[in-house]
């Protein structure tokens, strides 16, 4: 029972994490693996321990669901609509997916929609047509060049708004037209847009694929190669901390702006970087260690993981440890895949800011895999 509070805190942390890191879906396979393994172990325990293990395995779900429900309840009381994150929990995600659902007669990799596709859609969705003037004449000139400079340029670079910026352009256009006066009004508007476009596609009035929701664009074969390359870059970044800054970044802004932001975040603004400062020297030391030892430690941890997997065939206690190690490796590699997909289809994402949540998982593997492998080997030798 003494580990039950840890399970409850884990669920609470996962609830907070799901709101601060909206791409947290990468943790789901690891959580399923750990939960399933715990229940499997419980089935091989005595009746007395079995109930506790199952309870501990599902306890995080209780605090996870209740914490997210609490956030929705607060938003319901304050804004009049029960949501956690406006961008992906309201009908806006459905409307965005419906817009992407329409077949693009002039596809451009990196752009979720084209002028030609939207022209067709305006004709079939009176609600969406209300944004036509603002979006095409104001948003397009403002947003269509953003992000293309980070990718290989070609004749059509800057012709359309890239994925990653497209959603913000839509929201700005809707706000200009007055649809964001209240959360309920915005949600109702995007619901109407989604329903009209989906109905037009279902009835054959618009060419399109299956119904979708969200922001991932239609797949294009040109995304495959950069996704694979990006995955290896992401793994290398996490292992060697290649995005690690050896010194702080100087804050930019007026003295009043810096003071305001420093007070808001409860930090001290960095106005200059002293040469050979303690902070700089420490960062340089950490960067050299991670850069030089990252892959050797990873190779050792992978070797020890294989040893633990071999032991799990005959040693019951190795099964749980193997599940933990695999969940750590799986979480890190899953996040690497997600950010590489984002970079290939939308905007540069293989950076430390997006990959940082998975770095502790790799460091944990560096420590736990050798330690547990050594313990299992020592147990075997004594036997």
C-alpha positions as CSV (number, residue, x, y, z in Angstrom):
1,X,0.0,0.0,0.0
2,X,2.9,2.4,0.6
3,X,3.5,2.8,-3.1
4,X,-0.2,3.7,-3.8
5,X,0.5,7.5,-3.1
6,X,3.2,7.3,-5.8
7,X,0.7,6.0,-8.3
8,X,-1.8,8.7,-7.4
9,X,0.9,11.4,-7.8
10,X,1.9,9.8,-11.1
11,X,-1.6,10.3,-12.5
12,X,-1.8,13.8,-11.2
13,X,1.6,14.6,-12.9
14,X,0.3,13.0,-16.1
15,X,-2.7,15.2,-16.1
16,X,-0.6,18.4,-15.8
17,X,1.8,17.0,-18.4
18,X,-1.0,16.4,-20.9
19,X,-1.9,20.1,-20.7
20,X,1.6,21.5,-20.8
21,X,2.9,19.1,-23.5
22,X,0.0,18.5,-25.9
23,X,1.9,15.9,-27.9
24,X,2.1,13.7,-24.8
25,X,0.5,10.8,-26.8
26,X,4.0,9.5,-27.1
27,X,3.8,8.3,-23.5
28,X,0.7,6.2,-24.0
29,X,2.4,3.0,-25.4
30,X,4.9,3.1,-22.4
31,X,2.0,3.5,-19.9
32,X,0.1,0.6,-21.5
33,X,3.1,-1.6,-21.3
34,X,3.8,-0.8,-17.7
35,X,0.2,-1.2,-16.7
36,X,-0.3,-4.5,-18.6
37,X,3.0,-5.9,-17.1
38,X,1.9,-4.9,-13.6
39,X,-1.4,-6.7,-14.1
40,X,0.3,-9.8,-15.5
41,X,2.7,-9.9,-12.5
42,X,-0.4,-9.6,-10.3
43,X,-1.9,-12.6,-11.9
44,X,1.1,-14.7,-10.8
45,X,1.1,-13.3,-7.2
46,X,-0.7,-14.7,-4.2
47,X,-4.3,-13.7,-3.8
48,X,-3.4,-11.3,-1.0
49,X,-1.0,-9.2,-3.1
50,X,-2.9,-9.4,-6.4
51,X,-5.6,-6.9,-5.5
52,X,-3.0,-4.3,-4.3
53,X,-1.0,-4.6,-7.5
54,X,-4.0,-4.1,-9.7
55,X,-5.1,-1.2,-7.6
56,X,-1.7,0.5,-7.8
57,X,-1.7,-0.1,-11.6
58,X,-5.0,1.7,-12.2
59,X,-4.6,4.3,-9.4
60,X,-2.9,6.8,-11.7
61,X,-5.9,6.7,-14.0
62,X,-8.2,8.0,-11.2
63,X,-6.1,11.1,-10.5
64,X,-5.4,11.6,-14.2
65,X,-9.1,11.7,-15.2
66,X,-10.2,13.7,-12.1
67,X,-7.5,16.3,-12.5
68,X,-8.4,16.9,-16.1
69,X,-12.1,17.0,-15.2
70,X,-11.3,19.6,-12.6
71,X,-9.6,21.9,-15.2
72,X,-12.7,21.5,-17.4
73,X,-15.0,22.3,-14.5
74,X,-13.1,25.5,-13.8
75,X,-13.2,26.6,-17.4
76,X,-16.9,25.8,-17.6
77,X,-17.5,28.1,-14.6
78,X,-15.3,30.9,-16.0
79,X,-15.7,30.7,-19.7
80,X,-19.0,28.8,-20.1
81,X,-17.5,25.9,-22.0
82,X,-16.1,22.6,-20.6
83,X,-12.7,22.2,-22.3
84,X,-9.1,21.9,-21.3
85,X,-7.2,23.1,-24.4
86,X,-9.1,25.2,-26.8
87,X,-7.0,24.3,-29.8
88,X,-7.6,20.5,-29.8
89,X,-10.6,19.8,-27.5
90,X,-13.1,22.1,-29.2
91,X,-14.8,21.9,-32.6
92,X,-11.9,23.9,-34.1
93,X,-9.9,20.7,-34.4
94,X,-12.8,19.1,-36.3
95,X,-13.2,22.1,-38.6
96,X,-9.4,22.1,-39.3
97,X,-9.5,18.4,-40.1
98,X,-12.5,18.9,-42.4
99,X,-10.7,21.6,-44.3
100,X,-7.7,19.3,-44.7
101,X,-10.1,16.5,-45.8
102,X,-11.0,18.2,-49.0
103,X,-8.9,16.9,-51.9
104,X,-6.3,19.4,-52.9
105,X,-6.2,20.0,-56.7
106,X,-2.9,21.7,-56.5
107,X,-1.0,20.0,-53.6
108,X,2.1,21.5,-52.2
109,X,4.2,19.5,-49.6
110,X,4.3,21.4,-46.4
111,X,1.0,23.3,-47.0
112,X,-2.2,21.7,-45.7
113,X,-4.5,23.5,-48.0
114,X,-4.3,25.5,-51.2
115,X,-6.1,28.5,-52.6
116,X,-7.8,26.2,-55.2
117,X,-9.0,23.8,-52.5
118,X,-10.4,26.6,-50.3
119,X,-12.2,28.2,-53.3
120,X,-14.0,24.9,-53.8
121,X,-14.8,24.7,-50.1
122,X,-16.1,28.2,-49.8
123,X,-18.7,27.4,-52.4
124,X,-20.1,24.5,-50.3
125,X,-19.7,25.9,-46.8
126,X,-21.5,29.2,-46.2
127,X,-20.0,29.3,-42.7
128,X,-16.5,28.9,-44.0
129,X,-17.1,31.4,-46.8
130,X,-17.5,34.1,-44.2
131,X,-13.7,34.0,-43.7
132,X,-12.9,34.1,-47.4
133,X,-12.3,37.8,-47.8
134,X,-10.2,38.2,-44.6
135,X,-8.3,35.0,-45.0
136,X,-7.4,35.3,-48.7
137,X,-6.7,39.0,-48.8
138,X,-5.2,39.6,-45.3
139,X,-4.0,36.4,-43.8
140,X,-2.4,35.0,-46.9
141,X,0.0,38.0,-47.4
142,X,0.8,38.0,-43.7
143,X,1.3,34.3,-43.1
144,X,2.3,32.5,-46.4
145,X,6.0,33.2,-46.3
146,X,6.5,32.1,-42.6
147,X,8.6,29.0,-42.2
148,X,9.6,28.3,-45.8
149,X,13.1,29.8,-45.2
150,X,13.9,26.8,-42.9
151,X,13.4,24.3,-45.7
152,X,14.9,23.7,-49.2
153,X,13.6,26.5,-51.4
154,X,11.9,25.9,-54.7
155,X,9.6,27.8,-57.2
156,X,6.5,27.4,-55.0
157,X,8.1,28.3,-51.7
158,X,5.8,30.9,-50.0
159,X,2.9,30.2,-52.3
160,X,0.7,28.9,-49.5
161,X,0.7,29.0,-45.7
162,X,2.6,26.1,-44.2
163,X,1.2,23.6,-41.8
164,X,1.8,24.8,-38.3
165,X,1.0,28.4,-39.3
166,X,-2.2,27.6,-41.1
167,X,-4.3,27.0,-38.0
168,X,-3.2,30.3,-36.5
169,X,-4.1,32.1,-39.6
170,X,-7.6,30.5,-39.5
171,X,-8.1,31.5,-35.9
172,X,-7.0,35.1,-36.5
173,X,-9.3,35.4,-39.5
174,X,-12.2,34.1,-37.4
175,X,-11.3,36.5,-34.6
176,X,-11.3,39.5,-37.0
177,X,-14.8,38.4,-38.2
178,X,-16.0,38.4,-34.6
179,X,-16.4,34.7,-34.0
180,X,-14.2,34.7,-30.9
181,X,-16.4,37.1,-28.9
182,X,-17.1,34.2,-26.5
183,X,-15.8,30.6,-26.3
184,X,-19.3,29.2,-26.9
185,X,-19.7,31.3,-30.1
186,X,-16.3,30.2,-31.4
187,X,-17.1,26.6,-30.7
188,X,-20.5,26.8,-32.4
189,X,-19.0,28.5,-35.4
190,X,-16.3,25.9,-36.0
191,X,-18.8,23.1,-35.4
192,X,-20.9,24.6,-38.3
193,X,-17.9,24.8,-40.5
194,X,-16.9,21.1,-39.8
195,X,-20.5,19.9,-40.3
196,X,-20.9,21.7,-43.6
197,X,-17.6,20.6,-45.1
198,X,-18.0,17.0,-43.9
199,X,-21.5,16.8,-45.3
200,X,-20.3,18.2,-48.7
201,X,-17.6,15.6,-48.9
202,X,-19.9,12.8,-47.8
203,X,-22.5,13.8,-50.4
204,X,-20.0,14.0,-53.2
205,X,-20.3,17.8,-53.6
206,X,-16.6,18.1,-52.7
207,X,-13.8,15.6,-53.5
208,X,-12.1,14.3,-50.4
209,X,-11.0,11.5,-48.2
210,X,-12.3,10.0,-45.0
211,X,-13.4,12.2,-42.1
212,X,-10.6,13.5,-40.0
213,X,-10.0,15.8,-37.0
214,X,-6.8,17.6,-35.9
215,X,-3.8,19.2,-37.5
216,X,-1.7,16.4,-39.1
217,X,-1.8,17.1,-42.8
218,X,-2.5,14.5,-45.5
219,X,0.5,12.3,-46.0
220,X,2.7,12.9,-49.0
221,X,5.5,10.5,-50.1
222,X,8.0,13.4,-50.0
223,X,7.7,13.4,-46.2
224,X,9.1,9.9,-45.7
225,X,12.8,10.6,-46.2
226,X,13.0,13.7,-44.0
227,X,11.0,11.9,-41.3
228,X,13.6,9.1,-41.2
229,X,16.5,11.5,-41.2
230,X,14.8,13.6,-38.6
231,X,14.3,10.6,-36.3
232,X,18.0,9.8,-36.3
233,X,18.8,13.5,-35.7
234,X,16.3,13.6,-32.8
235,X,17.8,10.5,-31.2
236,X,21.3,11.8,-31.6
237,X,20.2,15.2,-30.1
238,X,18.8,13.5,-27.0
239,X,21.7,11.1,-26.6
240,X,24.5,13.7,-27.1
241,X,22.6,16.9,-26.1
242,X,23.7,18.5,-29.4
243,X,21.3,21.3,-28.8
244,X,22.8,22.1,-25.4
245,X,23.8,25.7,-25.1
246,X,27.1,26.3,-23.4
247,X,26.0,29.7,-22.3
248,X,22.8,31.5,-21.4
249,X,20.9,33.6,-24.0
250,X,20.8,37.3,-23.5
251,X,17.3,38.6,-22.9
252,X,16.0,41.0,-25.6
253,X,13.7,44.0,-24.9
254,X,13.5,47.3,-23.2
255,X,14.3,47.5,-19.5
256,X,10.6,47.8,-18.7
257,X,9.7,44.7,-20.8
258,X,12.5,42.7,-19.2
259,X,11.5,43.7,-15.7
260,X,7.8,42.8,-16.4
261,X,8.6,39.4,-17.8
262,X,11.2,38.6,-15.1
263,X,8.6,39.4,-12.4
264,X,6.0,37.3,-14.2
265,X,8.3,34.2,-14.5
266,X,10.0,34.8,-11.1
267,X,13.5,34.8,-12.7
268,X,16.3,37.3,-13.2
269,X,16.7,38.7,-16.7
270,X,20.1,37.8,-18.4
271,X,21.3,41.2,-19.7
272,X,24.9,40.2,-20.4
273,X,27.0,37.0,-20.4
274,X,30.3,37.4,-18.4
275,X,33.3,35.7,-19.9
276,X,34.5,32.6,-18.1
277,X,31.6,32.8,-15.6
278,X,30.9,29.9,-13.3
279,X,27.6,29.3,-15.2
280,X,29.4,29.3,-18.5
281,X,32.2,27.0,-17.3
282,X,29.6,24.6,-15.8
283,X,27.6,24.4,-19.0
284,X,30.7,23.8,-21.0
285,X,31.8,21.0,-18.7
286,X,28.3,19.3,-18.9
287,X,28.2,19.7,-22.7
288,X,31.6,18.0,-23.1
289,X,30.6,15.1,-20.8
290,X,27.3,14.5,-22.6
291,X,28.8,14.9,-26.1
292,X,31.5,12.4,-25.4
293,X,29.8,9.8,-23.3
294,X,26.3,9.9,-24.6
295,X,26.6,7.1,-27.2
296,X,28.9,4.9,-25.2
297,X,26.5,5.0,-22.3
298,X,23.6,4.3,-24.6
299,X,25.4,1.4,-26.2
300,X,26.1,-0.1,-22.7
301,X,22.5,0.4,-21.6
302,X,21.2,-1.3,-24.8
303,X,23.5,-4.2,-24.2
304,X,22.3,-4.5,-20.6
305,X,18.7,-4.2,-21.8
306,X,19.3,-7.2,-24.1
307,X,20.8,-9.1,-21.1
308,X,17.7,-8.3,-18.9
309,X,15.5,-9.5,-21.8
310,X,17.3,-12.8,-21.9
311,X,17.1,-13.2,-18.1
312,X,13.3,-12.5,-18.2
313,X,12.8,-15.9,-19.9
314,X,13.8,-17.7,-16.8
315,X,13.7,-15.1,-14.0
316,X,10.3,-13.7,-13.0
317,X,11.7,-10.6,-11.3
318,X,13.4,-9.6,-14.5
319,X,10.0,-9.2,-16.3
320,X,9.0,-6.1,-14.5
321,X,12.4,-4.5,-14.8
322,X,12.4,-5.2,-18.6
323,X,9.0,-3.5,-18.9
324,X,10.3,-0.4,-17.2
325,X,13.4,-0.3,-19.3
326,X,11.5,-0.8,-22.6
327,X,8.9,1.8,-21.6
328,X,11.8,4.3,-21.1
329,X,13.4,3.5,-24.5
330,X,10.0,3.4,-26.1
331,X,9.0,6.8,-24.8
332,X,12.2,8.5,-26.0
333,X,12.1,6.9,-29.5
334,X,8.3,7.7,-29.8
335,X,8.8,11.3,-29.1
336,X,11.7,11.4,-31.6
337,X,9.3,10.0,-34.2
338,X,6.6,12.6,-33.4
339,X,8.9,15.6,-33.6
340,X,10.5,14.3,-36.8
341,X,7.0,14.0,-38.4
342,X,6.2,17.5,-37.2
343,X,9.4,18.8,-38.8
344,X,8.9,17.0,-42.1
345,X,5.3,18.2,-42.4
346,X,5.1,21.5,-40.6
347,X,7.9,23.4,-38.9
348,X,11.4,22.8,-37.4
349,X,10.8,20.6,-34.3
350,X,14.0,18.6,-33.8
351,X,15.2,20.9,-31.1
352,X,16.0,20.6,-27.4
353,X,12.8,22.5,-26.4
354,X,10.6,19.7,-27.8
355,X,12.8,16.7,-27.0
356,X,13.8,17.7,-23.5
357,X,11.0,15.7,-21.8
358,X,12.4,12.5,-23.1
359,X,16.0,13.1,-22.2
360,X,15.5,12.0,-18.5
361,X,14.1,8.7,-19.8
362,X,17.4,8.0,-21.7
363,X,19.5,9.0,-18.7
364,X,17.4,6.7,-16.5
365,X,18.2,3.9,-18.9
366,X,21.9,4.7,-18.6
367,X,21.6,4.1,-14.8
368,X,18.9,1.4,-14.4
369,X,19.8,-1.0,-17.2
370,X,23.4,-1.6,-16.1
371,X,22.4,-1.6,-12.4
372,X,19.7,-4.2,-12.9
373,X,21.7,-6.3,-15.3
374,X,24.6,-6.4,-12.7
375,X,22.1,-7.4,-10.0
376,X,20.6,-10.2,-12.1
377,X,24.0,-11.5,-13.1
378,X,25.1,-11.5,-9.4
379,X,22.0,-13.4,-8.4
380,X,22.6,-16.0,-11.1
381,X,26.3,-16.4,-10.0
382,X,25.2,-17.0,-6.4
383,X,22.6,-19.5,-7.5
